Amino acid sequence: MAPKSSSYRTSATPITMFAHLLFLAIIILLLVWLLHFREGLSFTSHNKLKLFNLHPFFMVIGFILISGEAIMAYKTVRGERRRHKATHMILHLIALASAIVGLYAVFKFHHDLHIPDLYSLHSWFGISAVSLFFLQWIFGFFTYWWPARSSTRRADFAPWHVLLGLVIFSMAILTAITGLIEKFTFLGLRKNQEALIINFTALLLFLFGACVAITVLLPRSY
């Protein structure tokens, strides 16, 4: 007798657990880089590099990692679907707020040092990702949380909402990786500890993004 097709279905749980481990590893690497190699974090220090460091801190930890957890909330949060939706929305709102703070930090850094804004591919991707993220959040709030639309209309929008969300999340990952490469180039790094930390951070971000995307395709285990 042929095995049932359900026996080939893999639960999302192992992937989400691996994503959580990547989440922690990325935070550790980023903090080691910013606090040990790049002099720390501050909005008010006379050392403007500390102001700039807030940009990767908020964009990676707040924007990318938290939004990744928001996407996985439908597979990781136990309870009814309304709880999934609330967690998804709140985490994305935190991610959006973090992105705004991260952008403020880098624009203030550029302003204080008289550096032109939005001159690199990294910055173009970043502004595009945050702008689309904001529009996606507004659309999701009024479509899936605000009780004005019918369940049929919400169901019709769902595939496009998921697809666009993954595209925006992929843009955010790409933005972070190009930003790390850009910083690597500006610093003129060679094969040393700081260079390895930057490279491993970029690699783990890629793996985290892949895990988040895969969890969307896999079923829950409960």
N, C-alpha and C positions, 0 to 999 in steps of 0.2 A: 504494500500500500504506500502511495506517495505521501510524504510528510505534508502537513498543512502549511500553507504559505505563512501563517502567523509565526511559525517556528523560526522563520528567517528574519523576523522583525527584531531589531536591536533597540533596547530602551535608551532614552536620552540620558539616563542617570549617570553612567560612567563618563560620558562626555562632559556633562555639567560639573561633575566632581573634578575632572582634569582642568576644566576652565577655571574653577575656583582656586586651584593650586597655582595656575598661571597668573591669576589675579594677584595673589599674594607675592609671587616671585617678581612680577613687574613692579609692584609697589616697593619692594625691598631694593631692587636694582636702581630704580629711579631715585629713591631717597639717598642711597649710597652715593650715586653720581652727584646729585644736587647739593647734599650736605657735606660730603667729604672732598669731592673734587672741584665743585663749583661754588664754594664759599657760603652756601645757605640760602635762606628765603626771607624776604622782608619787603613790605610796602614802603617803609619810611627810611631805610638805611641810605647813607650817602653813597654807598657802593651800589651803583645801578645794576650790576650783574645780579645782585640778590633780587632786585625787582624783576629782571627778565626771567629768573629761575621760577618765578611763580607761574609763568606762562606754560612751560611743559608740565609743571606740577598739576595745575588745574585742568589742563586739556587732556592729559593722559589719565590721571587718576579719577578726576571728576567727570569729564566728558565721555571718554572712551570706555573706561572700565565700568563705571556706574551704568552707562547706557547699555553695555553688554549684559550686565546683570538684569537690567529691566527687560531686555528681550528674552532672556532665559527664565523670567519670572513665571511664565505660563507652564514651565516644566519643573521648576524648583519650589514654588510656593504651594503648600498644601491648603486645601479648603475649596470653597465654592468659587465659581468663575468671577464673581464680582470682586472677590479679594485679589484674584490674579490681576484683574484690570486696574484696581486701585494701586497695587504695588507697582505695576508696569508704568502707570501714569506718574506716580509720585517720584519714582527713581529717575524717570526721564526728565521730570521738572528739575530735580537736583542736578542732573547732567547739564541741562540747559543753563541753569544758574552758574554752574562751574565754568562753562564755556564763555559766558559773558565776563566773568571775573578774569579768566585767562586772557581773553582778548583785550580787556582793559589794561592788564599788566603790560602786554607787549606794545600796545599803542602808547601808553605812558612812557615806557622805556624808549621807544623811538622818538617821542616828542621831546623828552628831556635831553637826549643826545643828538637831536636834530638829524635823525636818520629817516629817509623816505619810507613811506608806508606802502604795503601791497605791491612790492616790486618783484617778488619771486613766485615760482609755481607753487611752492608750499603755501604761501599766503593766499593765493587764489583758490586753491583747494579748500583751505581752512575756512575762509569767508563763505564759500559756496556751501560747505558741509553744515556750518552753523546756521546759515539762513534757511536751508532746506529742512534742517532739524526743527527749527522754530515753526515753520509752516506745517510740518508733519505733526508736531505736537498739538498745534491749534486745531488742525483738521481732526486728529484723533479724539481730542477732548469733546468737540461739538458733535462728532459722529458716534462715538462709542460710550461717552460718559454722560453727556447732556441728554436727558430723556425725551428728546423731541422727535427723533427719527424712528421709523419702524424697524423691527428686527430683520425684516427682509432687506431693507435698504442697507442696514449695517453689514449683513452677510454679503451683499453684492460688493461692497467696498473692501471687505476684509483682504482678499488676495492682493489687491493693489496696495493696500496699506502695509501689508507684510513685505511685499516686494520692494516698495520704495524705502521702507525702513532699513532693509538689508543693504540697499544701494547706498543710503546715506551713511550707515555704519561703516561700510567698506570705504567710503570716501574719507571718513574720519581716521580709519586705520592708515590709509594711504597718506593722509596729511601728516600724521604723526611720524611715519617712517621717513617721508621726505624731509620733515623738519629735523629729525635726528641726523640724517645724512648731511643736510645743510650745515648743522652745527659742527658735525665731524669735520667738514671741509673748512669751515671758518677757523676752527681751532688748530688746523694743520696737524691732526693727531697721526701718530704712527702706531705700530704694534706695542701697546702698553696696556696697563690695567684700565684706564679710562676708556680707551678705544674698545676694549673687549666688553665693558659694561654697556656702552652705547650700542654695539652690534647685537649683543644678547638681548637687550631691551627691545630693539626693533624686531628681532626674530621671534621673541615671545609674544609681542603684540600681534604679529601675523598669525601665530598659532592660536592665540586667544580669539581673534576674529574668525578664524576657520571653525573653531569649536562652537562659537555662538551661532554661526550660520548652520552648522550641522544639527544643532539641537532643535532648530526650527523644523527640520525635516523628520526628526525621529519622534516616536510616541512617548507619552509619559509611562512610568512604570507603575503607577497607582491610579 
